[in-house]
């Protein structure tokens, strides 16, 4: 019986994770080296390549900290919604209500995460020098080319099956 309670929560959590990952458009192609699993992973990877000054590093660290603190209440609310779903008995009205509530909260959280990520990237980008911005554009183009090659390779492999 206990497994029946956790199964819907696990399925819903997996669906939320895939929604958030899709919304972020993070790929798992070659060269990613797992960066897509870390919050702000692709951004951090690019920043390591830009040789930031100590002042820039401190500013970026502060921006990341502010972003984390800003999202904390929303993530706690989402956890509360998950706990309500887990506590509800499958097939009951309370379970259906908790499911709908969690789905709405997850949708709102995913949208907020995408917007917050975009704002953070913009703030970080504005800290860069002109030379770093040029290098950033080059890194982005290289990443896009790698992802396109990876997607083409996998599309070809799927069509062969």
N, C-alpha and C positions, 0 to 999 in steps of 0.2 A: 504494500500500500504506500509506503514511504516513497518508493521510486516513482509512483504515479504522481505524487505531488511535485517532485523535483523535475520530472521530465518536461512538462509544459514550460516551466521557468527556464530550463536549459535551452529548449527550442526557441523560445522568445529571445533569450539573451543572444543566441547565435544569429538570429534574424536581425537583431539590433546592431550587432557587431558588423555584419555584412553590409547593412545600410550605411553605417558610419564610414566603413572602409570605402564603399562605392562613392559616397558623397565626397570623400577626400581625394578620390582618384589616385590612390597609391597603388602602384604596381609592385609585383614581386619579381621583376625581371632581373637579368644579369647586371651585376654592378651595384645592386641595391645593398647587398651585404647586410640585410636585416634592418636597415634604417627605417623602413616603413612600420616597424613594430614599436618604435619609440615615439612618444609625443613630439611633434615637430621634427621628426627624423630627417626628412629630406632637407628641411631648412638647416638643421644642424650640420648635415653632411656638406651642404654648399658653403656654410660659414667657415668650416674647417679649411676649405680650399682658398679662402679669401685673405688669409693672413691679417686678421683683425688686429688693431692696436689694443693695448690694455684698456684704454678708455672705451673703445667700442665693445670689447668683451664684457666689461662691467655694465654697460648700458643694455646690452643684449640679455645678460643674466637678469637684470632688473625687470626688463620687459617680460621675460619668461615667468619670473616670480609673480608679477602682477597678473599675468594671464591665468596662471594656476590658481591664484587666490580668487580671481573673478569667477572662475568656473566651479570652484569648490561647493558653493551652496546648491547649484543646479545638480551636480553629481550626487550630493547627499540626498536631495529630493528624489532623484531617480532611484537611488538605493532603497529609499523608503517605499517607493512604488513596487520595486522588485520584492521586497520583504512581504508586502501585502499580498502579492500574487502567490508567493510561496506558502503563506499562511492559509490561504483560502483552499477550500475543498473543491477539486475539479468537478465540473458539472453543476455547480451551484450558481445562484445569481451573484453572490459575492465574488466568485471566481471570474465570471464574465465581466463584472464591473472592474475588478482589479486588472484584468487583461486589457480592457479598453483603456483604462487609465494609464497603465504602463506603456501601451503602444503610443498613446498621445504624448506622454512625457518623453519617450525615446525619440519620437519624431521631432519634437521641439528641441531636445538636446542636440540631436544631429544637426539640425539647421543652425542652431546657435554656435555649435563647434566649427562649422564651416565658415561662418561669418567672423568668429573670433580669430580663427587661423588666418583668414585673409587680412584682418586688421593688424595682427601681429607681424605678418610678413611685410606689410606696407611700412609699419613702424621700423622694422629692422632694415628694410631697404633704404629708408630715408637716412639711416645712420652711415651708410656706405659712402666712400669717396667715389668720384667719377670713374676712376680706374677700376675700383672694385665692382661698380655697377656694370661696367663693360665685361669684366670677367664673369660676373653673375649671369649675364645674358649668354655668354659662351657656354657656361656650365649647364644652363637650362636647355640650350639647343642640343648639347651632347646627350643630356638625359633623355630628351624627347626622341632623339635618333635611336638611342639604345632601346627605349621602350617600343618604338615602332618596329624595330628589327625583331625584338622578342615576340611581339604580338603577331607579326607576320610568320615567324617560324612556328609558333604554336597554332596558328590558324591553318597553316599548311599541314602540320602533323595531324590535326583534328580532321581535316578533309580527307587525308589519306586513310583514316580509320573508317 
